[in-house]
């Protein structure tokens, strides 16, 4: 039985989906769009993640142990990042990961909480057994399960693209120099918590290495990239120990 808190959580995801769709549609069709839709999208994210963080960690406590545990929680990381995006100048690609998460959460909510109220259950598979979900609900469940890993891969690559975008934005003065630094710290944590992120970085790194190693590149470019890559590798592995794979976001 869905609770009021659960409905508020779902409302945040639906707000994010509707607002981000409106914002993406305007961007794709090259039409002017108010930043209100962008802000509303992340407001929805904040609503949902605040509830998840509270359920996972309980009431905030003024001690180091609680803070450490909170900072290692991926839902808290996405909640804090949503605050950052919400208070910053709009960057369209930053909406992609949250929109994908919300799509899967919203579909699951529809299947588990809304469909049973309107669609009759199917017959039990065995005499005296529990009734089965409606065929539409079962097909939706199959689709979500079949596409989840692919969607998480898209999220991982999108976050790499976001990182490149904020670096370019800092160089061209389109966003603050603090933005790539803050997002780099977020990605550093994601690298240890998500196999999808590690895979995305591995593929991108391999492609860059192939391009750098190709004939015709000036030695200073090859050397500069190699030194930068070495420093980044040391920074990423400097203080964090690989963590167990995090549970899916709720």
C-alpha positions as CSV (number, residue, x, y, z in Angstrom):
1,X,0.0,0.0,0.0
2,X,1.5,3.3,-1.1
3,X,1.9,5.9,1.6
4,X,1.7,9.7,1.3
5,X,5.5,9.8,1.4
6,X,5.6,7.4,-1.5
7,X,3.2,9.5,-3.5
8,X,5.3,12.6,-2.8
9,X,8.4,10.7,-4.0
10,X,6.6,9.7,-7.2
11,X,5.3,13.3,-7.7
12,X,8.9,14.5,-7.7
13,X,9.8,12.1,-10.4
14,X,6.7,13.0,-12.5
15,X,7.5,16.7,-12.1
16,X,11.0,16.1,-13.3
17,X,9.8,14.1,-16.3
18,X,7.2,16.6,-17.4
19,X,9.5,19.6,-16.9
20,X,12.6,18.1,-18.5
21,X,10.6,16.9,-21.5
22,X,9.3,20.4,-22.0
23,X,12.8,21.8,-21.7
24,X,14.4,19.2,-24.0
25,X,11.6,19.7,-26.6
26,X,12.3,23.4,-26.8
27,X,16.1,22.8,-27.0
28,X,15.8,20.2,-29.8
29,X,13.4,22.4,-31.8
30,X,15.6,25.5,-31.3
31,X,12.9,27.4,-29.5
32,X,13.3,29.8,-26.6
33,X,12.4,28.2,-23.3
34,X,12.2,29.6,-19.8
35,X,14.8,28.4,-17.3
36,X,11.8,27.8,-15.1
37,X,11.3,24.4,-16.7
38,X,15.0,23.6,-15.9
39,X,14.6,24.7,-12.3
40,X,11.3,22.8,-11.9
41,X,13.0,19.6,-13.2
42,X,15.6,19.8,-10.5
43,X,13.0,20.8,-7.9
44,X,11.3,17.5,-8.7
45,X,14.7,15.7,-8.2
46,X,15.2,17.4,-4.9
47,X,11.7,16.3,-3.7
48,X,12.3,12.7,-4.6
49,X,15.9,12.4,-3.4
50,X,15.2,14.2,-0.1
51,X,12.6,11.6,0.8
52,X,14.9,8.7,-0.3
53,X,17.8,10.2,1.8
54,X,15.6,10.6,4.8
55,X,14.4,7.0,4.6
56,X,17.9,5.7,4.1
57,X,19.7,7.7,6.7
58,X,17.1,9.0,9.1
59,X,17.1,12.5,10.6
60,X,20.3,14.4,10.2
61,X,22.6,14.1,13.1
62,X,25.4,16.5,14.1
63,X,28.2,14.0,14.2
64,X,31.1,12.9,12.0
65,X,29.9,9.4,11.7
66,X,26.6,10.5,10.2
67,X,28.2,12.9,7.8
68,X,30.7,10.3,6.5
69,X,27.9,7.7,6.1
70,X,25.8,10.3,4.2
71,X,28.6,11.4,1.9
72,X,29.2,7.8,0.9
73,X,25.5,7.3,0.0
74,X,24.9,7.7,-3.7
75,X,21.4,9.1,-3.2
76,X,22.9,11.9,-1.1
77,X,25.5,12.5,-3.8
78,X,22.8,12.9,-6.4
79,X,20.8,15.1,-4.0
80,X,23.7,17.4,-3.4
81,X,24.5,17.5,-7.1
82,X,20.8,18.4,-7.8
83,X,21.1,21.3,-5.4
84,X,24.2,22.5,-7.3
85,X,22.6,22.2,-10.7
86,X,19.4,23.9,-9.4
87,X,21.3,26.9,-8.2
88,X,23.6,27.1,-11.3
89,X,23.1,28.4,-14.8
90,X,21.3,25.8,-16.9
91,X,23.3,23.1,-18.6
92,X,21.0,21.0,-20.6
93,X,22.9,17.8,-20.6
94,X,23.0,17.8,-16.8
95,X,19.3,16.9,-16.9
96,X,19.8,13.6,-18.8
97,X,20.9,11.3,-15.9
98,X,18.1,12.5,-13.6
99,X,15.5,12.2,-16.4
100,X,16.5,8.6,-17.1
101,X,16.4,7.7,-13.4
102,X,13.0,9.3,-13.1
103,X,11.6,7.5,-16.1
104,X,12.4,4.1,-14.6
105,X,11.1,5.1,-11.2
106,X,7.9,6.6,-12.6
107,X,7.2,3.5,-14.7
108,X,7.8,1.2,-11.7
109,X,5.5,3.4,-9.6
110,X,2.8,3.2,-12.3
111,X,3.1,-0.6,-12.4
112,X,3.2,-1.3,-8.7
113,X,1.0,1.4,-7.2
114,X,-1.4,2.7,-9.9
115,X,-2.1,-0.2,-12.3
116,X,-3.4,-2.5,-9.5
117,X,-6.0,0.1,-8.7
118,X,-7.4,0.2,-12.2
119,X,-6.5,-3.1,-13.9
120,X,-7.9,-6.4,-12.7
121,X,-5.3,-9.0,-11.8
122,X,-4.7,-12.0,-13.9
123,X,-5.5,-15.6,-12.9
124,X,-3.2,-17.4,-10.5
125,X,-0.6,-19.7,-12.1
126,X,-1.7,-22.5,-9.8
127,X,-4.8,-23.4,-8.0
128,X,-5.1,-21.5,-4.7
129,X,-2.0,-19.3,-5.6
130,X,-1.9,-15.5,-5.6
131,X,-3.3,-13.7,-8.6
132,X,-0.9,-12.6,-11.2
133,X,-0.4,-8.9,-12.3
134,X,-2.3,-7.7,-15.3
135,X,-0.6,-8.5,-18.7
136,X,0.1,-4.8,-19.3
137,X,1.8,-4.6,-15.9
138,X,3.8,-7.7,-16.7
139,X,5.0,-6.4,-20.0
140,X,6.0,-3.1,-18.4
141,X,8.0,-5.0,-15.8
142,X,9.7,-7.0,-18.5
143,X,10.6,-3.8,-20.5
144,X,12.0,-2.0,-17.4
145,X,14.1,-5.0,-16.5
146,X,15.4,-5.5,-20.1
147,X,16.4,-1.9,-20.6
148,X,17.7,-1.0,-17.1
149,X,21.4,-1.8,-17.7
150,X,21.4,-0.1,-21.1
151,X,19.9,3.0,-19.5
152,X,22.5,3.1,-16.8
153,X,25.2,2.9,-19.4
154,X,23.6,5.9,-21.1
155,X,23.7,7.7,-17.7
156,X,27.4,6.9,-17.3
157,X,28.4,8.2,-20.7
158,X,26.1,11.3,-20.2
159,X,28.0,12.1,-17.0
160,X,31.3,11.9,-18.9
161,X,29.9,14.3,-21.5
162,X,28.8,16.6,-18.7
163,X,32.3,16.6,-17.3
164,X,33.7,17.5,-20.8
165,X,31.0,20.2,-21.2
166,X,31.8,21.9,-17.9
167,X,35.5,21.8,-18.6
168,X,34.9,23.5,-22.0
169,X,32.5,25.9,-20.3
170,X,35.1,26.9,-17.8
171,X,37.7,27.5,-20.6
172,X,35.3,29.6,-22.6
173,X,33.9,31.4,-19.5
174,X,30.4,29.9,-20.0
175,X,30.4,28.5,-16.5
176,X,32.5,28.9,-13.4
177,X,35.9,27.3,-12.9
178,X,34.5,25.7,-9.8
179,X,31.9,23.7,-11.7
180,X,34.4,21.1,-13.3
181,X,36.1,20.7,-10.0
182,X,32.9,20.0,-8.1
183,X,31.7,17.6,-10.8
184,X,35.1,15.9,-10.9
185,X,34.7,15.1,-7.2
186,X,31.2,13.7,-7.9
187,X,32.5,11.5,-10.8
188,X,35.4,10.3,-8.6
189,X,33.0,8.8,-6.2
190,X,30.8,7.4,-9.0
191,X,33.9,5.7,-10.4
192,X,34.2,3.6,-7.3
193,X,30.5,3.0,-6.7
194,X,29.3,2.2,-10.3
195,X,30.5,-0.5,-12.7
196,X,28.7,1.5,-15.4
197,X,30.8,4.6,-14.8
198,X,34.1,2.5,-14.7
199,X,33.1,1.0,-18.0
200,X,32.3,4.4,-19.6
201,X,35.6,5.8,-18.5
202,X,37.5,2.8,-19.8
203,X,35.9,3.1,-23.2
204,X,36.5,6.8,-23.5
205,X,40.1,6.5,-22.2
206,X,40.8,3.8,-24.8
207,X,39.4,5.9,-27.6
208,X,41.5,8.9,-26.5
209,X,44.6,6.8,-26.2
210,X,44.0,5.5,-29.8
211,X,43.7,9.0,-31.1
212,X,46.7,10.3,-29.2
213,X,48.9,7.4,-30.3
214,X,48.0,7.8,-34.0
215,X,50.7,9.1,-36.3
216,X,50.9,12.9,-36.8
217,X,50.2,14.1,-33.3
218,X,52.9,16.5,-32.0
219,X,55.1,15.1,-29.2
220,X,54.1,17.9,-26.8
221,X,50.4,16.9,-27.2
222,X,51.2,13.2,-26.5
223,X,53.4,14.1,-23.5
224,X,50.9,16.6,-22.2
225,X,48.0,14.1,-22.3
226,X,50.1,11.3,-20.8
227,X,51.1,13.5,-17.8
228,X,47.6,14.8,-17.3
229,X,46.3,11.2,-17.4
230,X,48.9,10.1,-14.9
231,X,48.0,12.9,-12.5
232,X,44.3,12.2,-12.8
233,X,44.9,8.5,-12.2
234,X,46.8,9.3,-9.0
235,X,44.1,11.7,-7.8
236,X,41.3,9.3,-8.4
237,X,43.0,6.5,-6.5
238,X,44.7,8.7,-3.9
239,X,42.4,8.3,-0.9
240,X,39.4,6.3,-1.8
241,X,39.2,2.6,-1.6
242,X,36.9,0.8,-4.0
243,X,33.5,0.4,-2.5
244,X,31.0,-2.4,-2.9
245,X,28.6,-1.8,-5.8
246,X,25.9,0.5,-4.6
247,X,22.2,-0.5,-4.6
248,X,20.0,0.9,-7.3
249,X,18.5,4.3,-6.5
250,X,15.0,4.4,-5.1
